[in-house]
């Protein structure tokens, strides 16, 4: 139920974001979703890509520093309190959320969010025990077309 995310480390200056995106485009690799965070010195572009192994090789060949991390994609009720319900379930299990971001598509009346947990295996179990939909990689990649 965990999916692999690529984190690409970039200098925080003009032109640094387009280079990895162009390398992926030239290799025919589509980005399903991404998040960008920054500091004064560097940025981290986090990517979910169907063929993450190919994307990692393409990015490294282009000179990028790439790290693979496991994240969890879950369904969240797209209504007031939907996210609060999920967060309370995670916090009750004493699992830390390192970061999260929204996916670019919906599943019916549910939004899809990507979470990085300090203990993803425990998080998946807690979420499933609470009836919160956890989306596996195959299902996620098949729906994001």
N, CA, C and O atoms as a GROMACS GRO file, in nm:
protein
  580
    1UNK      N    1   0.080  -0.121   0.000
    1UNK     CA    2   0.000   0.000   0.000
    1UNK      C    3   0.084   0.127   0.000
    1UNK      O    4   0.031   0.238  -0.012
    2UNK      N    5   0.213   0.113   0.014
    2UNK     CA    6   0.300   0.230   0.007
    2UNK      C    7   0.340   0.252  -0.139
    2UNK      O    8   0.343   0.158  -0.219
    3UNK      N    9   0.369   0.375  -0.172
    3UNK     CA   10   0.416   0.407  -0.307
    3UNK      C   11   0.550   0.479  -0.296
    3UNK      O   12   0.582   0.538  -0.193
    4UNK      N   13   0.626   0.472  -0.403
    4UNK     CA   14   0.757   0.537  -0.404
    4UNK      C   15   0.746   0.678  -0.460
    4UNK      O   16   0.681   0.702  -0.562
    5UNK      N   17   0.811   0.767  -0.392
    5UNK     CA   18   0.815   0.908  -0.430
    5UNK      C   19   0.961   0.944  -0.457
    5UNK      O   20   1.051   0.898  -0.386
    6UNK      N   21   0.984   1.024  -0.558
    6UNK     CA   22   1.118   1.074  -0.585
    6UNK      C   23   1.130   1.214  -0.528
    6UNK      O   24   1.041   1.297  -0.546
    7UNK      N   25   1.238   1.240  -0.458
    7UNK     CA   26   1.270   1.375  -0.411
    7UNK      C   27   1.393   1.420  -0.486
    7UNK      O   28   1.497   1.355  -0.482
    8UNK      N   29   1.381   1.533  -0.554
    8UNK     CA   30   1.490   1.588  -0.633
    8UNK      C   31   1.536   1.717  -0.564
    8UNK      O   32   1.455   1.806  -0.538
    9UNK      N   33   1.664   1.724  -0.536
    9UNK     CA   34   1.718   1.839  -0.465
    9UNK      C   35   1.772   1.939  -0.567
    9UNK      O   36   1.852   1.905  -0.653
   10UNK      N   37   1.727   2.064  -0.555
   10UNK     CA   38   1.758   2.169  -0.653
   10UNK      C   39   1.811   2.293  -0.584
   10UNK      O   40   1.771   2.325  -0.472
   11UNK      N   41   1.900   2.364  -0.652
   11UNK     CA   42   1.939   2.495  -0.603
   11UNK      C   43   1.821   2.588  -0.618
   11UNK      O   44   1.743   2.575  -0.713
   12UNK      N   45   1.807   2.682  -0.527
   12UNK     CA   46   1.696   2.776  -0.532
   12UNK      C   47   1.737   2.897  -0.616
   12UNK      O   48   1.768   3.003  -0.562
   13UNK      N   49   1.737   2.877  -0.749
   13UNK     CA   50   1.768   2.986  -0.841
   13UNK      C   51   1.698   2.958  -0.975
   13UNK      O   52   1.660   2.845  -1.003
   14UNK      N   53   1.682   3.063  -1.056
   14UNK     CA   54   1.609   3.046  -1.183
   14UNK      C   55   1.668   2.935  -1.271
   14UNK      O   56   1.790   2.919  -1.279
   15UNK      N   57   1.579   2.860  -1.336
   15UNK     CA   58   1.620   2.758  -1.431
   15UNK      C   59   1.638   2.620  -1.373
   15UNK      O   60   1.647   2.522  -1.448
   16UNK      N   61   1.644   2.608  -1.242
   16UNK     CA   62   1.671   2.478  -1.180
   16UNK      C   63   1.551   2.384  -1.185
   16UNK      O   64   1.569   2.263  -1.188
   17UNK      N   65   1.432   2.436  -1.187
   17UNK     CA   66   1.312   2.353  -1.188
   17UNK      C   67   1.283   2.299  -1.328
   17UNK      O   68   1.237   2.186  -1.343
   18UNK      N   69   1.310   2.378  -1.429
   18UNK     CA   70   1.276   2.335  -1.565
   18UNK      C   71   1.368   2.223  -1.615
   18UNK      O   72   1.326   2.140  -1.696
   19UNK      N   73   1.492   2.219  -1.569
   19UNK     CA   74   1.586   2.118  -1.618
   19UNK      C   75   1.541   1.975  -1.590
   19UNK      O   76   1.539   1.894  -1.683
   20UNK      N   77   1.505   1.939  -1.466
   20UNK     CA   78   1.459   1.801  -1.445
   20UNK      C   79   1.326   1.774  -1.515
   20UNK      O   80   1.303   1.663  -1.563
   21UNK      N   81   1.239   1.873  -1.521
   21UNK     CA   82   1.110   1.854  -1.590
   21UNK      C   83   1.132   1.830  -1.739
   21UNK      O   84   1.064   1.747  -1.799
   22UNK      N   85   1.225   1.900  -1.799
   22UNK     CA   86   1.256   1.881  -1.941
   22UNK      C   87   1.319   1.744  -1.963
   22UNK      O   88   1.287   1.676  -2.061
   23UNK      N   89   1.408   1.702  -1.874
   23UNK     CA   90   1.471   1.570  -1.888
   23UNK      C   91   1.365   1.460  -1.885
   23UNK      O   92   1.370   1.366  -1.965
   24UNK      N   93   1.268   1.471  -1.794
   24UNK     CA   94   1.161   1.372  -1.787
   24UNK      C   95   1.075   1.377  -1.913
   24UNK      O   96   1.039   1.272  -1.967
   25UNK      N   97   1.042   1.496  -1.958
   25UNK     CA   98   0.959   1.510  -2.078
   25UNK      C   99   1.029   1.450  -2.200
   25UNK      O  100   0.966   1.379  -2.279
   26UNK      N  101   1.157   1.478  -2.215
   26UNK     CA  102   1.232   1.426  -2.329
   26UNK      C  103   1.240   1.273  -2.327
   26UNK      O  104   1.254   1.210  -2.432
   27UNK      N  105   1.232   1.215  -2.207
   27UNK     CA  106   1.237   1.069  -2.192
   27UNK      C  107   1.096   1.007  -2.199
   27UNK      O  108   1.081   0.885  -2.186
   28UNK      N  109   0.995   1.090  -2.218
   28UNK     CA  110   0.858   1.040  -2.227
   28UNK      C  111   0.799   0.999  -2.094
   28UNK      O  112   0.709   0.914  -2.089
   29UNK      N  113   0.847   1.058  -1.985
   29UNK     CA  114   0.800   1.025  -1.851
   29UNK      C  115   0.701   1.131  -1.805
   29UNK      O  116   0.733   1.250  -1.802
   30UNK      N  117   0.580   1.088  -1.768
   30UNK     CA  118   0.477   1.180  -1.719
   30UNK      C  119   0.481   1.191  -1.567
   30UNK      O  120   0.501   1.091  -1.497
   31UNK      N  121   0.463   1.310  -1.518
   31UNK     CA  122   0.454   1.337  -1.375
   31UNK      C  123   0.308   1.328  -1.336
   31UNK      O  124   0.224   1.397  -1.393
   32UNK      N  125   0.275   1.242  -1.238
   32UNK     CA  126   0.137   1.232  -1.192
   32UNK      C  127   0.101   1.344  -1.097
   32UNK      O  128  -0.007   1.402  -1.107
   33UNK      N  129   0.191   1.375  -1.005
   33UNK     CA  130   0.172   1.490  -0.917
   33UNK      C  131   0.308   1.529  -0.862
   33UNK      O  132   0.403   1.451  -0.864
   34UNK      N  133   0.316   1.652  -0.812
   34UNK     CA  134   0.441   1.697  -0.753
   34UNK      C  135   0.414   1.800  -0.647
   34UNK      O  136   0.307   1.860  -0.640
   35UNK      N  137   0.513   1.819  -0.564
   35UNK     CA  138   0.511   1.921  -0.460
   35UNK      C  139   0.648   1.987  -0.463
   35UNK      O  140   0.750   1.922  -0.489
   36UNK      N  141   0.651   2.114  -0.435
   36UNK     CA  142   0.778   2.186  -0.432
   36UNK      C  143   0.787   2.263  -0.301
   36UNK      O  144   0.697   2.340  -0.266
   37UNK      N  145   0.896   2.242  -0.229
   37UNK     CA  146   0.922   2.315  -0.104
   37UNK      C  147   1.056   2.383  -0.120
   37UNK      O  148   1.143   2.336  -0.194
   38UNK      N  149   1.074   2.495  -0.050
   38UNK     CA  150   1.200   2.566  -0.067
   38UNK      C  151   1.252   2.624   0.064
   38UNK      O  152   1.179   2.640   0.162
   39UNK      N  153   1.381   2.654   0.061
   39UNK     CA  154   1.448   2.733   0.163
   39UNK      C  155   1.525   2.839   0.086
   39UNK      O  156   1.513   2.848  -0.036
   40UNK      N  157   1.603   2.920   0.155
   40UNK     CA  158   1.682   3.022   0.085
   40UNK      C  159   1.785   2.960  -0.009
   40UNK      O  160   1.815   3.018  -0.114
   41UNK      N  161   1.838   2.844   0.025
   41UNK     CA  162   1.948   2.785  -0.050
   41UNK      C  163   1.907   2.677  -0.150
   41UNK      O  164   1.969   2.664  -0.256
   42UNK      N  165   1.804   2.598  -0.118
   42UNK     CA  166   1.770   2.486  -0.204
   42UNK      C  167   1.620   2.459  -0.200
   42UNK      O  168   1.548   2.510  -0.115
   43UNK      N  169   1.576   2.377  -0.294
   43UNK     CA  170   1.438   2.334  -0.299
   43UNK      C  171   1.434   2.182  -0.309
   43UNK      O  172   1.531   2.118  -0.348
   44UNK      N  173   1.319   2.127  -0.275
   44UNK     CA  174   1.296   1.984  -0.291
   44UNK      C  175   1.170   1.967  -0.374
   44UNK      O  176   1.062   2.010  -0.335
   45UNK      N  177   1.187   1.904  -0.490
   45UNK     CA  178   1.073   1.872  -0.574
   45UNK      C  179   1.040   1.725  -0.548
   45UNK      O  180   1.121   1.636  -0.574
   46UNK      N  181   0.920   1.701  -0.498
   46UNK     CA  182   0.875   1.565  -0.469
   46UNK      C  183   0.779   1.523  -0.579
   46UNK      O  184   0.685   1.595  -0.611
   47UNK      N  185   0.804   1.406  -0.637
   47UNK     CA  186   0.731   1.360  -0.754
   47UNK      C  187   0.673   1.221  -0.732
   47UNK      O  188   0.737   1.134  -0.673
   48UNK      N  189   0.552   1.201  -0.781
   48UNK     CA  190   0.494   1.068  -0.794
   48UNK      C  191   0.488   1.041  -0.944
   48UNK      O  192   0.426   1.116  -1.020
   49UNK      N  193   0.553   0.933  -0.984
   49UNK     CA  194   0.565   0.898  -1.125
   49UNK      C  195   0.539   0.748  -1.139
   49UNK      O  196   0.590   0.668  -1.060
   50UNK      N  197   0.462   0.712  -1.238
   50UNK     CA  198   0.426   0.570  -1.260
   50UNK      C  199   0.553   0.484  -1.269
   50UNK      O  200   0.566   0.388  -1.193
   51UNK      N  201   0.643   0.515  -1.357
   51UNK     CA  202   0.767   0.438  -1.374
   51UNK      C  203   0.880   0.513  -1.302
   51UNK      O  204   0.965   0.576  -1.364
   52UNK      N  205   0.877   0.504  -1.170
   52UNK     CA  206   0.970   0.583  -1.091
   52UNK      C  207   1.116   0.539  -1.109
   52UNK      O  208   1.207   0.620  -1.096
   53UNK      N  209   1.138   0.411  -1.139
   53UNK     CA  210   1.276   0.364  -1.161
   53UNK      C  211   1.336   0.431  -1.285
   53UNK      O  212   1.450   0.477  -1.282
   54UNK      N  213   1.258   0.437  -1.393
   54UNK     CA  214   1.305   0.503  -1.514
   54UNK      C  215   1.328   0.651  -1.487
   54UNK      O  216   1.429   0.707  -1.528
   55UNK      N  217   1.234   0.714  -1.419
   55UNK     CA  218   1.246   0.857  -1.388
   55UNK      C  219   1.371   0.884  -1.305
   55UNK      O  220   1.442   0.982  -1.329
   56UNK      N  221   1.397   0.799  -1.208
   56UNK     CA  222   1.516   0.817  -1.124
   56UNK      C  223   1.642   0.810  -1.209
   56UNK      O  224   1.732   0.893  -1.194
   57UNK      N  225   1.650   0.711  -1.298
   57UNK     CA  226   1.767   0.698  -1.385
   57UNK      C  227   1.782   0.819  -1.476
   57UNK      O  228   1.893   0.869  -1.495
   58UNK      N  229   1.672   0.866  -1.533
   58UNK     CA  230   1.675   0.983  -1.622
   58UNK      C  231   1.725   1.106  -1.546
   58UNK      O  232   1.810   1.180  -1.594
   59UNK      N  233   1.671   1.127  -1.426
   59UNK     CA  234   1.709   1.245  -1.348
   59UNK      C  235   1.855   1.238  -1.304
   59UNK      O  236   1.926   1.338  -1.308
   60UNK      N  237   1.899   1.120  -1.263
   60UNK     CA  238   2.039   1.108  -1.221
   60UNK      C  239   2.133   1.128  -1.340
   60UNK      O  240   2.239   1.189  -1.326
   61UNK      N  241   2.094   1.079  -1.457
   61UNK     CA  242   2.176   1.100  -1.577
   61UNK      C  243   2.184   1.248  -1.612
   61UNK      O  244   2.284   1.295  -1.667
   62UNK      N  245   2.077   1.323  -1.578
   62UNK     CA  246   2.075   1.468  -1.603
   62UNK      C  247   2.150   1.545  -1.495
   62UNK      O  248   2.155   1.668  -1.499
   63UNK      N  249   2.208   1.474  -1.398
   63UNK     CA  250   2.289   1.539  -1.295
   63UNK      C  251   2.214   1.575  -1.168
   63UNK      O  252   2.267   1.648  -1.084
   64UNK      N  253   2.094   1.527  -1.152
   64UNK     CA  254   2.014   1.557  -1.033
   64UNK      C  255   2.047   1.461  -0.919
   64UNK      O  256   2.083   1.345  -0.941
   65UNK      N  257   2.035   1.511  -0.798
   65UNK     CA  258   2.045   1.428  -0.679
   65UNK      C  259   1.902   1.385  -0.647
   65UNK      O  260   1.814   1.469  -0.627
   66UNK      N  261   1.880   1.252  -0.642
   66UNK     CA  262   1.746   1.197  -0.627
   66UNK      C  263   1.744   1.100  -0.509
   66UNK      O  264   1.834   1.017  -0.494
   67UNK      N  265   1.641   1.111  -0.428
   67UNK     CA  266   1.621   1.019  -0.316
   67UNK      C  267   1.483   0.955  -0.333
   67UNK      O  268   1.388   1.023  -0.371
   68UNK      N  269   1.473   0.826  -0.305
   68UNK     CA  270   1.345   0.755  -0.310
   68UNK      C  271   1.294   0.738  -0.168
   68UNK      O  272   1.367   0.691  -0.081
   69UNK      N  273   1.169   0.776  -0.145
   69UNK     CA  274   1.107   0.758  -0.014
   69UNK      C  275   0.970   0.694  -0.032
   69UNK      O  276   0.907   0.707  -0.136
   70UNK      N  277   0.926   0.625   0.072
   70UNK     CA  278   0.794   0.564   0.069
   70UNK      C  279   0.692   0.660   0.127
   70UNK      O  280   0.713   0.718   0.234
   71UNK      N  281   0.581   0.676   0.056
   71UNK     CA  282   0.471   0.760   0.102
   71UNK      C  283   0.343   0.678   0.094
   71UNK      O  284   0.341   0.568   0.038
   72UNK      N  285   0.237   0.732   0.149
   72UNK     CA  286   0.108   0.665   0.152
   72UNK      C  287   0.004   0.759   0.094
   72UNK      O  288  -0.008   0.874   0.138
   73UNK      N  289  -0.072   0.713  -0.005
   73UNK     CA  290  -0.180   0.792  -0.063
   73UNK      C  291  -0.311   0.742  -0.001
   73UNK      O  292  -0.337   0.622   0.003
   74UNK      N  293  -0.391   0.835   0.047
   74UNK     CA  294  -0.516   0.796   0.113
   74UNK      C  295  -0.632   0.879   0.062
   74UNK      O  296  -0.615   0.988   0.008
   75UNK      N  297  -0.751   0.822   0.080
   75UNK     CA  298  -0.873   0.895   0.048
   75UNK      C  299  -0.914   0.977   0.170
   75UNK      O  300  -0.907   0.930   0.283
   76UNK      N  301  -0.955   1.099   0.143
   76UNK     CA  302  -1.002   1.187   0.249
   76UNK      C  303  -1.136   1.244   0.205
   76UNK      O  304  -1.148   1.295   0.093
   77UNK      N  305  -1.235   1.237   0.292
   77UNK     CA  306  -1.364   1.294   0.259
   77UNK      C  307  -1.350   1.440   0.219
   77UNK      O  308  -1.295   1.520   0.295
   78UNK      N  309  -1.399   1.474   0.101
   78UNK     CA  310  -1.388   1.612   0.051
   78UNK      C  311  -1.507   1.693   0.104
   78UNK      O  312  -1.599   1.729   0.032
   79UNK      N  313  -1.499   1.718   0.234
   79UNK     CA  314  -1.605   1.789   0.307
   79UNK      C  315  -1.542   1.850   0.431
   79UNK      O  316  -1.432   1.811   0.470
   80UNK      N  317  -1.609   1.945   0.492
   80UNK     CA  318  -1.555   2.001   0.617
   80UNK      C  319  -1.532   1.891   0.720
   80UNK      O  320  -1.623   1.813   0.749
   81UNK      N  321  -1.414   1.884   0.775
   81UNK     CA  322  -1.380   1.784   0.876
   81UNK      C  323  -1.318   1.658   0.822
   81UNK      O  324  -1.271   1.575   0.900
   82UNK      N  325  -1.317   1.639   0.690
   82UNK     CA  326  -1.261   1.517   0.632
   82UNK      C  327  -1.115   1.498   0.669
   82UNK      O  328  -1.076   1.389   0.713
   83UNK      N  329  -1.035   1.600   0.653
   83UNK     CA  330  -0.893   1.591   0.687
   83UNK      C  331  -0.874   1.580   0.838
   83UNK      O  332  -0.788   1.506   0.884
   84UNK      N  333  -0.954   1.654   0.915
   84UNK     CA  334  -0.942   1.649   1.061
   84UNK      C  335  -0.965   1.507   1.112
   84UNK      O  336  -0.895   1.463   1.204
   85UNK      N  337  -1.062   1.435   1.054
   85UNK     CA  338  -1.088   1.297   1.096
   85UNK      C  339  -0.966   1.208   1.074
   85UNK      O  340  -0.930   1.128   1.160
   86UNK      N  341  -0.902   1.222   0.958
   86UNK     CA  342  -0.783   1.142   0.926
   86UNK      C  343  -0.669   1.177   1.021
   86UNK      O  344  -0.603   1.088   1.075
   87UNK      N  345  -0.646   1.306   1.040
   87UNK     CA  346  -0.536   1.350   1.127
   87UNK      C  347  -0.555   1.300   1.270
   87UNK      O  348  -0.458   1.260   1.335
   88UNK      N  349  -0.678   1.303   1.320
   88UNK     CA  350  -0.704   1.256   1.456
   88UNK      C  351  -0.674   1.107   1.469
   88UNK      O  352  -0.622   1.063   1.571
   89UNK      N  353  -0.707   1.028   1.366
   89UNK     CA  354  -0.678   0.884   1.370
   89UNK      C  355  -0.528   0.860   1.375
   89UNK      O  356  -0.481   0.774   1.450
   90UNK      N  357  -0.453   0.934   1.296
   90UNK     CA  358  -0.306   0.919   1.294
   90UNK      C  359  -0.245   0.965   1.426
   90UNK      O  360  -0.158   0.897   1.481
   91UNK      N  361  -0.289   1.079   1.476
   91UNK     CA  362  -0.234   1.132   1.600
   91UNK      C  363  -0.265   1.042   1.719
   91UNK      O  364  -0.183   1.028   1.810
   92UNK      N  365  -0.383   0.980   1.720
   92UNK     CA  366  -0.421   0.890   1.829
   92UNK      C  367  -0.328   0.769   1.835
   92UNK      O  368  -0.308   0.710   1.942
   93UNK      N  369  -0.270   0.732   1.721
   93UNK     CA  370  -0.175   0.619   1.716
   93UNK      C  371  -0.032   0.665   1.738
   93UNK      O  372   0.061   0.585   1.728
   94UNK      N  373  -0.012   0.792   1.766
   94UNK     CA  374   0.120   0.850   1.793
   94UNK      C  375   0.216   0.833   1.675
   94UNK      O  376   0.335   0.805   1.693
   95UNK      N  377   0.162   0.851   1.554
   95UNK     CA  378   0.244   0.844   1.432
   95UNK      C  379   0.266   0.986   1.384
   95UNK      O  380   0.172   1.065   1.374
   96UNK      N  381   0.390   1.018   1.353
   96UNK     CA  382   0.425   1.153   1.310
   96UNK      C  383   0.407   1.169   1.159
   96UNK      O  384   0.447   1.082   1.081
   97UNK      N  385   0.348   1.281   1.119
   97UNK     CA  386   0.337   1.317   0.978
   97UNK      C  387   0.452   1.412   0.949
   97UNK      O  388   0.462   1.520   1.007
   98UNK      N  389   0.539   1.371   0.858
   98UNK     CA  390   0.653   1.456   0.823
   98UNK      C  391   0.614   1.564   0.724
   98UNK      O  392   0.659   1.678   0.735
   99UNK      N  393   0.529   1.530   0.626
   99UNK     CA  394   0.471   1.627   0.534
   99UNK      C  395   0.358   1.562   0.458
   99UNK      O  396   0.341   1.440   0.463
  100UNK      N  397   0.281   1.643   0.387
  100UNK     CA  398   0.172   1.592   0.305
  100UNK      C  399   0.144   1.690   0.193
  100UNK      O  400   0.178   1.807   0.202
  101UNK      N  401   0.080   1.641   0.088
  101UNK     CA  402   0.036   1.727  -0.020
  101UNK      C  403  -0.078   1.661  -0.094
  101UNK      O  404  -0.099   1.540  -0.083
  102UNK      N  405  -0.152   1.740  -0.168
  102UNK     CA  406  -0.271   1.689  -0.238
  102UNK      C  407  -0.232   1.630  -0.371
  102UNK      O  408  -0.137   1.675  -0.436
  103UNK      N  409  -0.306   1.528  -0.412
  103UNK     CA  410  -0.291   1.468  -0.543
  103UNK      C  411  -0.375   1.549  -0.641
  103UNK      O  412  -0.460   1.628  -0.600
  104UNK      N  413  -0.353   1.529  -0.769
  104UNK     CA  414  -0.419   1.612  -0.870
  104UNK      C  415  -0.551   1.555  -0.920
  104UNK      O  416  -0.608   1.609  -1.015
  105UNK      N  417  -0.601   1.448  -0.860
  105UNK     CA  418  -0.731   1.394  -0.902
  105UNK      C  419  -0.812   1.352  -0.780
  105UNK      O  420  -0.761   1.342  -0.669
  106UNK      N  421  -0.938   1.328  -0.806
  106UNK     CA  422  -1.030   1.286  -0.701
  106UNK      C  423  -1.077   1.144  -0.728
  106UNK      O  424  -1.069   1.095  -0.841
  107UNK      N  425  -1.127   1.079  -0.625
  107UNK     CA  426  -1.193   0.948  -0.638
  107UNK      C  427  -1.336   0.966  -0.591
  107UNK      O  428  -1.364   0.960  -0.472
  108UNK      N  429  -1.425   0.989  -0.685
  108UNK     CA  430  -1.564   1.012  -0.649
  108UNK      C  431  -1.577   1.136  -0.563
  108UNK      O  432  -1.540   1.245  -0.604
  109UNK      N  433  -1.630   1.118  -0.442
  109UNK     CA  434  -1.646   1.232  -0.350
  109UNK      C  435  -1.529   1.245  -0.254
  109UNK      O  436  -1.540   1.310  -0.150
  110UNK      N  437  -1.417   1.182  -0.286
  110UNK     CA  438  -1.299   1.184  -0.199
  110UNK      C  439  -1.183   1.256  -0.267
  110UNK      O  440  -1.160   1.240  -0.387
  111UNK      N  441  -1.112   1.334  -0.189
  111UNK     CA  442  -0.985   1.391  -0.234
  111UNK      C  443  -0.878   1.287  -0.205
  111UNK      O  444  -0.897   1.200  -0.119
  112UNK      N  445  -0.766   1.294  -0.274
  112UNK     CA  446  -0.655   1.202  -0.250
  112UNK      C  447  -0.537   1.285  -0.202
  112UNK      O  448  -0.496   1.381  -0.268
  113UNK      N  449  -0.482   1.248  -0.087
  113UNK     CA  450  -0.366   1.317  -0.030
  113UNK      C  451  -0.251   1.219  -0.017
  113UNK      O  452  -0.271   1.099   0.003
  114UNK      N  453  -0.130   1.271  -0.028
  114UNK     CA  454  -0.008   1.193  -0.012
  114UNK      C  455   0.056   1.233   0.120
  114UNK      O  456   0.077   1.352   0.146
  115UNK      N  457   0.088   1.134   0.204
  115UNK     CA  458   0.149   1.158   0.334
  115UNK      C  459   0.284   1.090   0.343
  115UNK      O  460   0.301   0.979   0.292
  116UNK      N  461   0.378   1.155   0.406
  116UNK     CA  462   0.504   1.093   0.445
  116UNK      C  463   0.499   1.079   0.595
  116UNK      O  464   0.495   1.178   0.668
  117UNK      N  465   0.499   0.954   0.643
  117UNK     CA  466   0.494   0.924   0.786
  117UNK      C  467   0.630   0.878   0.834
  117UNK      O  468   0.710   0.826   0.756
  118UNK      N  469   0.656   0.895   0.963
  118UNK     CA  470   0.780   0.841   1.018
  118UNK      C  471   0.775   0.689   1.025
  118UNK      O  472   0.880   0.624   1.027
  119UNK      N  473   0.656   0.632   1.028
  119UNK     CA  474   0.638   0.486   1.030
  119UNK      C  475   0.524   0.450   0.935
  119UNK      O  476   0.411   0.430   0.979
  120UNK      N  477   0.553   0.440   0.804
  120UNK     CA  478   0.444   0.419   0.708
  120UNK      C  479   0.370   0.288   0.726
  120UNK      O  480   0.249   0.283   0.701
  121UNK      N  481   0.436   0.181   0.767
  121UNK     CA  482   0.368   0.053   0.787
  121UNK      C  483   0.262   0.064   0.897
  121UNK      O  484   0.150   0.017   0.880
  122UNK      N  485   0.298   0.126   1.008
  122UNK     CA  486   0.201   0.145   1.116
  122UNK      C  487   0.089   0.238   1.072
  122UNK      O  488  -0.028   0.216   1.107
  123UNK      N  489   0.123   0.340   0.997
  123UNK     CA  490   0.020   0.434   0.949
  123UNK      C  491  -0.081   0.363   0.860
  123UNK      O  492  -0.201   0.385   0.874
  124UNK      N  493  -0.035   0.278   0.769
  124UNK     CA  494  -0.126   0.205   0.680
  124UNK      C  495  -0.221   0.119   0.764
  124UNK      O  496  -0.341   0.116   0.738
  125UNK      N  497  -0.168   0.049   0.863
  125UNK     CA  498  -0.251  -0.037   0.947
  125UNK      C  499  -0.355   0.045   1.022
  125UNK      O  500  -0.472   0.008   1.026
  126UNK      N  501  -0.314   0.155   1.083
  126UNK     CA  502  -0.407   0.240   1.158
  126UNK      C  503  -0.516   0.294   1.065
  126UNK      O  504  -0.634   0.291   1.100
  127UNK      N  505  -0.477   0.342   0.949
  127UNK     CA  506  -0.574   0.398   0.855
  127UNK      C  507  -0.674   0.292   0.811
  127UNK      O  508  -0.794   0.317   0.808
  128UNK      N  509  -0.625   0.174   0.776
  128UNK     CA  510  -0.715   0.067   0.732
  128UNK      C  511  -0.807   0.022   0.846
  128UNK      O  512  -0.925  -0.004   0.824
  129UNK      N  513  -0.753   0.015   0.968
  129UNK     CA  514  -0.836  -0.023   1.083
  129UNK      C  515  -0.947   0.078   1.108
  129UNK      O  516  -1.054   0.042   1.158
  130UNK      N  517  -0.923   0.204   1.074
  130UNK     CA  518  -1.023   0.310   1.092
  130UNK      C  519  -1.115   0.323   0.971
  130UNK      O  520  -1.202   0.410   0.969
  131UNK      N  521  -1.096   0.236   0.871
  131UNK     CA  522  -1.182   0.242   0.753
  131UNK      C  523  -1.147   0.352   0.655
  131UNK      O  524  -1.228   0.388   0.570
  132UNK      N  525  -1.027   0.405   0.666
  132UNK     CA  526  -0.981   0.511   0.576
  132UNK      C  527  -0.914   0.445   0.456
  132UNK      O  528  -0.825   0.362   0.473
  133UNK      N  529  -0.957   0.481   0.336
  133UNK     CA  530  -0.907   0.419   0.215
  133UNK      C  531  -0.761   0.451   0.189
  133UNK      O  532  -0.724   0.567   0.173
  134UNK      N  533  -0.679   0.348   0.184
  134UNK     CA  534  -0.539   0.361   0.146
  134UNK      C  535  -0.527   0.310   0.004
  134UNK      O  536  -0.576   0.202  -0.028
  135UNK      N  537  -0.464   0.387  -0.082
  135UNK     CA  538  -0.458   0.357  -0.224
  135UNK      C  539  -0.321   0.301  -0.258
  135UNK      O  540  -0.220   0.365  -0.232
  136UNK      N  541  -0.318   0.182  -0.316
  136UNK     CA  542  -0.193   0.120  -0.357
  136UNK      C  543  -0.141   0.180  -0.487
  136UNK      O  544  -0.215   0.245  -0.560
  137UNK      N  545  -0.016   0.157  -0.514
  137UNK     CA  546   0.048   0.212  -0.633
  137UNK      C  547  -0.019   0.173  -0.763
  137UNK      O  548  -0.041   0.259  -0.849
  138UNK      N  549  -0.053   0.047  -0.779
  138UNK     CA  550  -0.115   0.002  -0.904
  138UNK      C  551  -0.247   0.073  -0.926
  138UNK      O  552  -0.276   0.120  -1.036
  139UNK      N  553  -0.328   0.081  -0.821
  139UNK     CA  554  -0.457   0.148  -0.831
  139UNK      C  555  -0.438   0.298  -0.856
  139UNK      O  556  -0.509   0.357  -0.938
  140UNK      N  557  -0.345   0.358  -0.786
  140UNK     CA  558  -0.320   0.501  -0.801
  140UNK      C  559  -0.274   0.534  -0.943
  140UNK      O  560  -0.325   0.628  -1.004
  141UNK      N  561  -0.180   0.459  -0.993
  141UNK     CA  562  -0.128   0.487  -1.126
  141UNK      C  563  -0.233   0.463  -1.234
  141UNK      O  564  -0.236   0.533  -1.336
  142UNK      N  565  -0.320   0.364  -1.212
  142UNK     CA  566  -0.425   0.334  -1.309
  142UNK      C  567  -0.531   0.443  -1.315
  142UNK      O  568  -0.590   0.466  -1.420
  143UNK      N  569  -0.557   0.510  -1.204
  143UNK     CA  570  -0.661   0.612  -1.200
  143UNK      C  571  -0.612   0.748  -1.245
  143UNK      O  572  -0.692   0.831  -1.288
  144UNK      N  573  -0.484   0.772  -1.236
  144UNK     CA  574  -0.428   0.903  -1.269
  144UNK      C  575  -0.388   0.904  -1.417
  144UNK      O  576  -0.270   0.910  -1.450
  145UNK      N  577  -0.486   0.898  -1.504
  145UNK     CA  578  -0.455   0.896  -1.646
  145UNK      C  579  -0.514   1.016  -1.714
  145UNK      O  580  -0.499   1.031  -1.836
   0.00000   0.00000   0.00000
